[in-house]
């Protein structure tokens, strides 16, 4: 049975049609929340990606470490040059 929406609006009235839309939307949202809450699997299962995350962390740590070492070295050399006033 296929009832056009306009006929439903005529039958229910504009106010009731809006109430029906809200109820349907709330029911759909409720079912989605329930499905998600009861789902026992992940789309991306975190342990499957642990190695990847570890590699990313190690690479980022190495880049940051290199930057810090270079900065400290440059600061030390600048301090040495600035403090070395014996004519050299």
N, C-alpha and C positions, 0 to 999 in steps of 0.2 A: 504494500500500500504506500503510495507516494503522495503525501499531502504538501502542497506548496506552502512556503513560509507565510505568504500573505494571508492565506486562509487561516493559519494558526493565529496570526496577529488579530484578524477579525474575530475569531472565536474566543481567544483569551483576553484580548484587550492589550493595549500598549504596556500598561503597568505590569500585568501578569506575564507578558512576554519577556520583559526585562528580568523579572524575578526568576523565570524559568531558565534564562540564559545564565544568570548568576549561579543557580543551583547546579546546572550542568557543568559549568566551569569549575565550581568548587568540588563536585564529585570527581571530575577528571584529575584535578590537582591532588585530591585526597588519595585516589588510587595510585597516582604516580609516587607520592610520598611513601605509601604503603609498600609498593613494589621495590622502591629503593631501600627502604628499611629492612625488608625481608631478603634482599639479594645477598647471596653469600659468596659472590665472586667479584673480582675487579676487572675492569676493562684493561687496565694496565696494572698488573700485580707487582707491587713494589719490590719484593725480593728478586724478581726476574731482572730488574734494572739496577740492582745494588752495585754490581761490578762497574757498570757505566757511570753511576753516580760517584763511585770511589775514584775512577779515573779522572773525571771532571774536577773533583776536589783536589786531587794530587797535582793536576796540571795548573789549576788556578793558584794553588799554594806555591808551586815552583815559580810562577810568573811574579807573584807578589814578593816572594823571598828575593828574587833577583833584583827587583825594583828597589826594595829596602836596602839590600847590600850595596847597590850602586849609589843610592842616596847617601848612606852613611859614609861610604868611601869618599865621595865627592865633598861632603861636609868636612870630613877629617882632613882631606888634602887642602881645602880652602882655609881651614883653621890653621893648619901647619904653615901654609904660605903666608898667611896674614900675621902669624905670630913669630915668624922667622925674620927678624929685622937685623941680622948681623951682616948684611951686604950680599947675601947669596940670592 
